[in-house]
């Protein structure tokens, strides 16, 4: 009762327009409640009414009883979302008029007959013929070259350029006194031949560059491509020396050892067939061990990718002549053996 008296007293000092608006809002809610439904149901017209009331009538919150004010605000957000969705889905009208069909056909013809021409080149040719067309319009009507063969992948690149590709990498070896030695090696992709293997305690860019220079001896031409990872040991001096040799570096992606699979495979071979079975005492000892294994690897060890041939070995097989004696020559202290016919 006291609240009603307060509201009635406050209404005396309110303007007539506010009273009319509040009365109109209350009457609208009465119409909703008088609908013959088990539960009053709001229509889209009712929602639009309260959205407009929230924009034009400052006291709409005090007059709203059937729903919460937050509900009206959510209706308003949904309405704006639907409006802008409708606007963005409409097809754009206007803009530049389309060029003549004959000119479109000419652009497609030039694009088809000259696969190396781009939009600027075709625009220049059209200007020479008297047609003033922008480069973006030329690009719009150029024939898409979907019938071209896809660009070769990494595997196809390695296969095509195998005779011109070398790969290099580092790996670490621990000595019996827990010192870390770094091994740098270079392998040829064509026949898996190990071209160079050297050991150091302090690998630097200058040292690695010198190893590449030594690998390119007077009887060995530099390759066209050199594949390696993004190790910081391939620094500016390494890049400069390799570039002066006419070699193009191909850096593998981060954390992608399979991109340099040939080099990684040799690291596995040298570990499983040599270093995991010997004790390394010093840098000199590791250098001698690697030299012996590289010689065995290049001249005698068969490779399945080469048809069970060695990288630098002969492709001929020994003929059985009577009961010739087979002798074995130990390699790496008997870790491996080389078999052949005994000499008489």
N, C-alpha and C positions, 0 to 999 in steps of 0.2 A: 504493500500500500504506500509506504513511504517512497519507494522507487518510482511509482506511478506519479505521485505528486511532484517529485523532483523533475521528472521528464515533462510533465505538463507545465511546470513553472518555466523550464528552460525553453519550451516551445514558444512562449510569449515573445522572447527576444530573438527568435530566428526569423529569417526572411521568408516571404511567402513562397518564393521559388523553391527553396529547400524543403519546405513542408509539402509542396505539391509533388516534388520528386520522391520524397520518402513515402508519401501516400500511394504514389503510383507503384513503387516497388512492393509495398505490402499487398496491394490489390493483386499484383501479378502472382505473388506467392499463394494468395487465397485461391486464385483460379487453378493453380497447379494442384493444390490439396483437394479441390472439389472434383477432380477427375475421377471417373468411376473405374478404378483399378484396385486390385488388392493392395498395391503400394503406389503412391504417386510417382509417375514416371516423367522425367524431363525430356522434352523434345529438343531438336537442334535450334528451333526458334527461341526456346527458353534460354538455352546456353548463349545464343547470340545477344539476347536481351541483357543478360548479366555481364557479358563482356563489354557491351557498349556502356552499361551503367557504371562499370568500374573505371571507364575512361572519362566519363562526363560528370559523374556525381561523386563528390568527395566523401559523403557519408554513407556510401553503399554498404560498407562492412556492418554498420549498426542496424541496417534494415534487413540484412540477409539472415534468414532463419532455417531454410530447408537444406542448405549445404554449407560447407565451410568456405571461407574466403580463399584458402589455398586451392580448393577445387576449381574456383572460377579462374584463378591465375593459371592453373594447368590447362584449362580449356583455351585460354588465350595463347599459350605457347604452342599447343597443338594446332591452333588455327594458323598461326604464322608459319609453322613448319609445313602445313599443307599448302599454304599460299606459295611459298618459295619453291616447293617441290613442283607445283604446277607451272610456275614461271620458268624454272630451269628445264622442264621437259618440253616446253614449246619449241618448235623449230625456229631457228633464227631467220628473220626476214631482212631483206635489204642486202647491203654489201655490194661488192663489185659485180657487175653483170658478167655472165659467162661469155667466154670468147667463142668465136664461130666454130662450128663443128669441123670445117675443113682445116682450121689452124690446130685444133686438138689432134686431128688425125696426122697432121704433119709433125707435130711434136712427138707423137708415139712412133712415127716412122723413123725420125732421126734418132730417137732413143734406142730403137731396135737395131737399126743398121750400124750404129756406132756405140758399141758397148762401153767404150772408154770415155765417152763424153758425159760430163755432168751438166747440171742445170745452167751454170754460167756459160759453158761452151755452147750449149744449144741456144741460149738467149742471144749470144753474140752472132751465131749463124742466122737466126731469125731477123736480127736487126740489119744484117747485111742484105737480107732479102726484102727488107722494107716493113717488117712486122715489129711493132713496139710492144713487147710483152715483158712483164717483170719476171725475175728469176723464180720467185715463189709460185707464180702461175705455171711456169714451165715445169717445176717440180711436181705440181699437182697433177698434171696430165701426162707425165712421163710414164712409160710402161714399166710396171714392176717386174724386176728380173727374178721372178720366182722359179723359172726353169733352169737357173744356173745350178751347178753342182755346189753342194755345201762346202764351206771352207774346210780344208783338211785339219783333222785333229792332231793332238800331240803325238799319238802313236803313228799316224801317217807321216808326220814331219820327220820323225826319227827314222822311219823306214826309207823314205825318199832320199834323205841326206846322210845316211849312215857313213858313206866313205869320207864325208867332209866334217864329221863330228868327232870331237874329243870330249871327254868328261873328266872332271877332277874333283877331289874331295879330301877331307881330313878325317882321321880317326885316331883315337888315343889308345895307348898301351901302357900298362903299369909294370914297373920293374919289381924285382924281388924286394927292394928297399922302399917300395911304394912311391917311387918317382914317376911322374907322368911324362911320357914321350909322345910326340905328335908325328904321325906319318902322313905325308902328302903323296898322292899318286895320281897318275894320268892314265886313262884307258881309252883305247880307240873303239868306237862303236862298231865299225865294220866287221872286225874279227875278234873282238874282246881282248886284244893284245894289251898287256900292261907296258906302257911306253916308258914310265919313269916312276920310281918310288924312292923317297928320301925321308930321313928321320931328323928331327930337331927337338930341342927342349923349349925353344922360344920361337914359335911361328909368328912371323910378321908379314905385312904386305910386301915389303921389299924382298924378303926371303922367298915367298911364294912366287913372286914375279921372276926371280932369278931361276927358279926351278922350271918355269915354263920356257924360259929362254934356253936353258940347257936341254930341255926335252926337244926343242926344235933344232936338232943338230944339222950339220952341213948336208947330210944325206937324207933328211926328213923334212918335208915341206910343212909349214904351219897349216892347221886346219882352217876351215871356213867358220865353224861355230865351236864354241867352248861352253859346255854346260856345267854350271856349278850352283850351289845354293847361295843364300844371302848372308853368309857368315861375315862378321866384321873383319876377319883376317884378309878378305879380298878388298883392300883399301884403294885409295886414290893412285898410289904408285903402281899397284897391280893393274888397275884399269889402264893407266897410261902405257905401261910396257906392252900389255896385250894388244892395245889399239895400234901401237906402232908396228907390231908384227902382222897387222892386217887381219886380226881375229875378231870376230863378232861374239860378244858374250851373251849367253842366254841364261838368265837367272830363273831358277825354279821358284814357284810360289812358297809362301811361308808354310812350314810344317807339312810339306808334301814330298816325302822321300821317294815315293814311287815315280815322281817326275824325273828323277835321276837314278832309275832302277838299275842300269848297268853298273854304275859305280857302287851302289849299295849292295848289289849281288856279289861283287868281288870282295867287299868288306866281310860279308858273311863267309865266303869261301876261305879267305885267309885266316879268319878266326877259327872256324870249325876244323880246318884241315892242317893248321900250322900252329897258331899262337895259343890255342887252348890246350896244346899238348907239350909245350916247351916252357922253360923258365927263362925269362929275360933278365939278364944281370945288368946290362949297361946299354948305352946308345950304340956303341960299336957292335955289341953282340946282336942287338936287334937288326942293325943294318946288314950284317952277314946273313942272318936267318931269312930276312926278307929277300935278299939277293938270290939265295938258293931257291926259295919257293917261287919267286917270279920266273926264274929260268925254267923250273919244272912246269909251272903253270903255262908259260907261253909255248914250250916246245913239246910237252908230253901229255899234259892233262887233257882228256877229251871233254868236249862241250856238246850237250844235246842240241843247242841252238845252231851249232855248226855241223850237224850230222855226225856227231861223235868224233870230230877231228880236233886237233889242238890248234890254237890260234896261229902259230908259226910252224907247225909240224907238216911233214909230208903227207899227202893224201893216199899214198900207196900202202898196200898191206903186204906182209911177208908171206911168201909162198912156202908151203910145206915141201921140204926136200928131204926125203928119207926120214931118218930119225935124228935130225939135227938137234943139238942140245940147246936148250933155252936157258939163258943166264939172266940174273937179276942184279941190277945196280942200285944200291941204296941211296936214298935222297933224304936229307935232314936227319941223318943218324938212324936210318931204317924206318922212319915214319911213313915213307912212301918208297916205292921201288919202280925202276924202269926195266922193262923186259925186252930182250932182243936175242938174236941168234949168236951163238958162240962163234968166235973167229978162230980158224985153224991156221 
